[in-house]
Amino acid sequence: MPRRKPGTLLPLEAEILAAGLSLRRAGEATFHGFALAHTLREQSGSSKALTGHGTLYKALGRLEEFGLLASRWEDAEAAEGRPRRRLYELTGQGVEAATRSAGRPVATVPSPRIASRPA
């Protein structure tokens, strides 16, 4: 598999950011993986499953490493008898990257090394 250039997003990662921005604009500041998969499926207009959940969660992890997403575990009280969910939220950099990538298959983002340097 070819390596990607530093600072670029895979198409799935750009789609995740766009869906996260769409959810944010709809009043959902945080989202979980299943809701994100549902939104991606709706946006693509497809009735088939998006992709393997392992692929989705690996992409979410990479976006968090890049500083484009932040995540936290849902409060135990909110779970109400079901397993807790990991909640994701676009960061300021994530909003910028999603906005820049609108209409483009691949976006350019800060390299993880640059994004993780202390200010």
Beta strands, then each sheet from edge to edge (+ up, - down):
strand 1: 31-32
strand 2: 69-73
strand 3: 86-90
sheet 1: 1+ 3- 2+
end
